[in-house]
Amino acid sequence: MTIDWLDGFTIEVRIDDGKTAVISANREGLLSLAMQLTALADQVPGSHIHYDEYNSLEDGSSEMIIVRQQ
């Protein structure tokens, strides 16, 4: 699966109150996520995308893994 990013994207993920995931992104970040989720939907169950501050998220962000279920 190809992971594409629009130029200038920013995405931050944080956990509030120890249980609420908050995803903050600019327009390019939201559109990039939308494209990636659409691509993931066409993959086999168990496929996933892993996001963290080392490969796509802003510094200090929490990790986020999105998994394609049945």
Residue pairs with C-beta under 8 A, 6 or more apart in sequence:
1 39
1 40
1 43
1 47
1 49
2 39
3 36
3 39
3 49
4 32
4 35
4 36
5 28
5 32
5 56
6 28
6 29
6 31
6 32
7 28
8 26
8 28
9 25
9 26
9 28
9 29
9 31
9 32
10 25
10 26
10 28
10 29
10 58
11 23
11 24
11 25
11 29
11 32
11 33
11 51
11 56
11 57
11 58
11 61
12 23
12 24
12 25
12 57
12 58
12 60
12 61
13 21
13 22
13 23
13 24
13 51
13 57
13 61
13 62
13 63
13 64
14 21
14 22
14 24
14 60
14 61
14 62
15 21
15 22
15 62
16 22
21 62
21 64
23 33
23 64
25 33
36 49
37 66
40 47
40 48
40 49
40 66
40 68
41 68
43 68
44 68
45 68
45 69
45 70
46 67
46 68
47 67
47 68
48 65
48 66
48 67
48 68
49 65
49 66
50 63
50 64
50 65
51 57
51 61
51 63
51 64
51 65
51 66
52 61
52 63
52 64
53 59
53 60
53 61
57 64
